[in-house]
Amino acid sequence: MLRKPTVSMFAQILLKPLGSLYYKWSNWRQENIYKLEHTGQVCSLEGSLNDKFDPIHRRIYITDGQFYDTYYVYTEGEQQNRFIYTESEPDTVYLRTESETSDTGLDFIVFVPAEIHNTQIHALHAHVIFYKAGGKRYNIFIDE
């Protein structure tokens, strides 16, 4: 009596939502395991950004917030002779411009390709905010 086609179809109808729920739960579990395996460290954050937004070319990378370190040739208190310029050149010699050595107020910079930046900027911000350590400042720039 239980092997009739109508009973079989009725059992399949009852089990279909359970299969769908198991599939959704399994995907949710895999996403959570992936999130737990990645941290806010540069290599881990870079990897998760590339996995999600640029899995083929992997062009997203992270650098420090300050582009260049500030180098001083001497201080005025040292009162040393300076022979790093000729007499016809001005007194002040700059190794880098002020904008290159200024503190940008950022702890790290995320460089992404233009097509990803233009289409998924909000998702990029949400992803970085999820993984970054508290109090860290960042910005997302277009990579040339």
CYANA upper distance limits for C-alpha pairs under 8 A (distance plus 0.5 A):
  2 LEU  CA      7 VAL  CA      6.62
  2 LEU  CA      8 SER  CA      8.17
  3 ARG  CA      7 VAL  CA      7.22
  3 ARG  CA      8 SER  CA      7.17
  4 LYS  CA      8 SER  CA      6.89
  5 PRO  CA      9 MET  CA      6.62
  6 THR  CA     10 PHE  CA      6.61
  7 VAL  CA     11 ALA  CA      6.73
  8 SER  CA     12 GLN  CA      6.80
  9 MET  CA     13 ILE  CA      6.65
 10 PHE  CA     14 LEU  CA      6.83
 11 ALA  CA     15 LEU  CA      6.71
 12 GLN  CA     16 LYS  CA      6.47
 13 ILE  CA     17 PRO  CA      8.21
 14 LEU  CA     18 LEU  CA      8.24
 15 LEU  CA     19 GLY  CA      6.96
 16 LYS  CA     20 SER  CA      6.89
 17 PRO  CA     21 LEU  CA      6.55
 18 LEU  CA     22 TYR  CA      6.58
 19 GLY  CA     23 TYR  CA      6.67
 20 SER  CA     24 LYS  CA      6.79
 21 LEU  CA     25 TRP  CA      6.54
 22 TYR  CA     26 SER  CA      6.49
 23 TYR  CA     27 ASN  CA      6.84
 24 LYS  CA     28 TRP  CA      6.63
 25 TRP  CA     29 ARG  CA      6.55
 26 SER  CA     30 GLN  CA      6.78
 27 ASN  CA     31 GLU  CA      6.77
 28 TRP  CA     32 ASN  CA      6.78
 29 ARG  CA     33 ILE  CA      6.69
 30 GLN  CA     34 TYR  CA      6.69
 31 GLU  CA     35 LYS  CA      6.74
 32 ASN  CA     36 LEU  CA      6.71
 33 ILE  CA     37 GLU  CA      6.74
 34 TYR  CA     38 HIS  CA      7.12
 35 LYS  CA     39 THR  CA      8.38
 38 HIS  CA     44 SER  CA      6.05
 38 HIS  CA     45 LEU  CA      7.47
 38 HIS  CA     48 SER  CA      7.63
 38 HIS  CA    131 TYR  CA      8.28
 39 THR  CA     44 SER  CA      6.29
 39 THR  CA     45 LEU  CA      6.96
 39 THR  CA    131 TYR  CA      6.40
 39 THR  CA    132 LYS  CA      8.07
 40 GLY  CA     44 SER  CA      7.00
 40 GLY  CA     45 LEU  CA      6.02
 40 GLY  CA    131 TYR  CA      5.28
 40 GLY  CA    132 LYS  CA      5.02
 40 GLY  CA    133 ALA  CA      6.39
 41 GLN  CA     45 LEU  CA      6.39
 41 GLN  CA    132 LYS  CA      8.24
 42 VAL  CA     46 GLU  CA      6.39
 42 VAL  CA     62 ILE  CA      7.27
 43 CYS  CA     47 GLY  CA      6.60
 44 SER  CA     48 SER  CA      6.71
 45 LEU  CA     49 LEU  CA      6.59
 45 LEU  CA    128 VAL  CA      8.04
 45 LEU  CA    131 TYR  CA      7.36
 45 LEU  CA    132 LYS  CA      8.37
 46 GLU  CA     50 ASN  CA      6.64
 46 GLU  CA     60 ILE  CA      7.25
 46 GLU  CA     61 TYR  CA      6.38
 46 GLU  CA     62 ILE  CA      7.10
 47 GLY  CA     51 ASP  CA      6.48
 48 SER  CA     52 LYS  CA      6.66
 49 LEU  CA     53 PHE  CA      6.34
 49 LEU  CA     54 ASP  CA      7.84
 49 LEU  CA     60 ILE  CA      7.49
 49 LEU  CA    124 LEU  CA      8.29
 49 LEU  CA    127 HIS  CA      8.01
 50 ASN  CA     54 ASP  CA      5.21
 50 ASN  CA     55 PRO  CA      5.89
 50 ASN  CA     58 ARG  CA      5.63
 50 ASN  CA     59 ARG  CA      7.64
 50 ASN  CA     60 ILE  CA      6.46
 51 ASP  CA     55 PRO  CA      5.23
 51 ASP  CA     58 ARG  CA      8.14
 53 PHE  CA    116 ILE  CA      7.73
 54 ASP  CA     58 ARG  CA      5.63
 54 ASP  CA     59 ARG  CA      7.29
 54 ASP  CA     60 ILE  CA      7.77
 59 ARG  CA    112 VAL  CA      7.21
 59 ARG  CA    113 PRO  CA      7.35
 60 ILE  CA    110 VAL  CA      7.70
 60 ILE  CA    111 PHE  CA      6.24
 60 ILE  CA    112 VAL  CA      5.30
 60 ILE  CA    113 PRO  CA      7.53
 61 TYR  CA    110 VAL  CA      6.48
 61 TYR  CA    111 PHE  CA      5.98
 61 TYR  CA    112 VAL  CA      7.48
 62 ILE  CA    108 PHE  CA      7.24
 62 ILE  CA    109 ILE  CA      6.11
 62 ILE  CA    110 VAL  CA      5.05
 62 ILE  CA    111 PHE  CA      6.62
 63 THR  CA    108 PHE  CA      6.21
 63 THR  CA    109 ILE  CA      5.83
 63 THR  CA    110 VAL  CA      7.15
 63 THR  CA    111 PHE  CA      8.37
 64 ASP  CA    106 LEU  CA      8.45
 64 ASP  CA    107 ASP  CA      6.70
 64 ASP  CA    108 PHE  CA      4.98
 64 ASP  CA    109 ILE  CA      6.57
 65 GLY  CA    103 ASP  CA      8.36
 65 GLY  CA    104 THR  CA      6.99
 65 GLY  CA    105 GLY  CA      7.72
 65 GLY  CA    106 LEU  CA      5.16
 65 GLY  CA    107 ASP  CA      5.15
 65 GLY  CA    108 PHE  CA      4.73
 65 GLY  CA    109 ILE  CA      6.05
 65 GLY  CA    138 TYR  CA      7.96
 66 GLN  CA    100 GLU  CA      8.23
 66 GLN  CA    101 THR  CA      7.38
 66 GLN  CA    102 SER  CA      7.67
 66 GLN  CA    103 ASP  CA      6.43
 66 GLN  CA    104 THR  CA      6.58
 66 GLN  CA    106 LEU  CA      7.73
 66 GLN  CA    107 ASP  CA      8.21
 66 GLN  CA    108 PHE  CA      8.45
 67 PHE  CA    100 GLU  CA      6.50
 67 PHE  CA    101 THR  CA      7.14
 68 TYR  CA    100 GLU  CA      6.60
 68 TYR  CA    101 THR  CA      5.86
 69 ASP  CA    101 THR  CA      6.52
 70 THR  CA    101 THR  CA      6.01
 71 TYR  CA     95 LEU  CA      8.16
 74 TYR  CA     78 GLU  CA      7.27
 74 TYR  CA     80 GLN  CA      8.02
 75 THR  CA     79 GLN  CA      7.86
 76 GLU  CA     80 GLN  CA      8.45
 84 ILE  CA     93 VAL  CA      8.43
 85 TYR  CA     89 GLU  CA      6.75
 85 TYR  CA     90 PRO  CA      8.46
 85 TYR  CA     91 ASP  CA      8.31
 85 TYR  CA     93 VAL  CA      7.98
 96 ARG  CA    100 GLU  CA      6.72
 96 ARG  CA    101 THR  CA      7.27
 97 THR  CA    101 THR  CA      7.19
 98 GLU  CA    102 SER  CA      6.23
105 GLY  CA    137 ARG  CA      7.77
106 LEU  CA    136 LYS  CA      8.16
106 LEU  CA    137 ARG  CA      5.41
106 LEU  CA    138 TYR  CA      5.69
106 LEU  CA    139 ASN  CA      7.61
107 ASP  CA    136 LYS  CA      6.41
107 ASP  CA    137 ARG  CA      5.62
107 ASP  CA    138 TYR  CA      6.28
108 PHE  CA    136 LYS  CA      8.40
108 PHE  CA    137 ARG  CA      7.25
108 PHE  CA    138 TYR  CA      5.52
108 PHE  CA    139 ASN  CA      7.58
109 ILE  CA    138 TYR  CA      5.96
109 ILE  CA    139 ASN  CA      5.67
109 ILE  CA    140 ILE  CA      6.42
109 ILE  CA    141 PHE  CA      7.59
110 VAL  CA    138 TYR  CA      7.87
110 VAL  CA    139 ASN  CA      6.77
110 VAL  CA    140 ILE  CA      5.24
110 VAL  CA    141 PHE  CA      6.69
111 PHE  CA    140 ILE  CA      6.42
111 PHE  CA    141 PHE  CA      5.49
111 PHE  CA    142 ILE  CA      6.10
111 PHE  CA    143 ASP  CA      5.68
112 VAL  CA    116 ILE  CA      7.14
112 VAL  CA    117 HIS  CA      6.74
112 VAL  CA    140 ILE  CA      7.69
112 VAL  CA    141 PHE  CA      6.91
112 VAL  CA    142 ILE  CA      5.74
112 VAL  CA    143 ASP  CA      5.86
113 PRO  CA    117 HIS  CA      6.71
113 PRO  CA    142 ILE  CA      6.14
113 PRO  CA    143 ASP  CA      5.76
113 PRO  CA    144 GLU  CA      7.90
114 ALA  CA    118 ASN  CA      6.48
114 ALA  CA    142 ILE  CA      5.94
114 ALA  CA    143 ASP  CA      7.29
114 ALA  CA    144 GLU  CA      8.43
115 GLU  CA    119 THR  CA      6.75
116 ILE  CA    120 GLN  CA      6.06
116 ILE  CA    121 ILE  CA      7.64
117 HIS  CA    121 ILE  CA      5.54
117 HIS  CA    124 LEU  CA      8.48
117 HIS  CA    141 PHE  CA      8.41
117 HIS  CA    142 ILE  CA      7.10
120 GLN  CA    124 LEU  CA      6.73
121 ILE  CA    125 HIS  CA      6.82
122 HIS  CA    126 ALA  CA      6.71
123 ALA  CA    127 HIS  CA      6.57
124 LEU  CA    128 VAL  CA      6.70
125 HIS  CA    129 ILE  CA      6.53
125 HIS  CA    140 ILE  CA      8.38
126 ALA  CA    130 PHE  CA      6.63
127 HIS  CA    131 TYR  CA      7.07
128 VAL  CA    132 LYS  CA      6.28
132 LYS  CA    136 LYS  CA      7.37
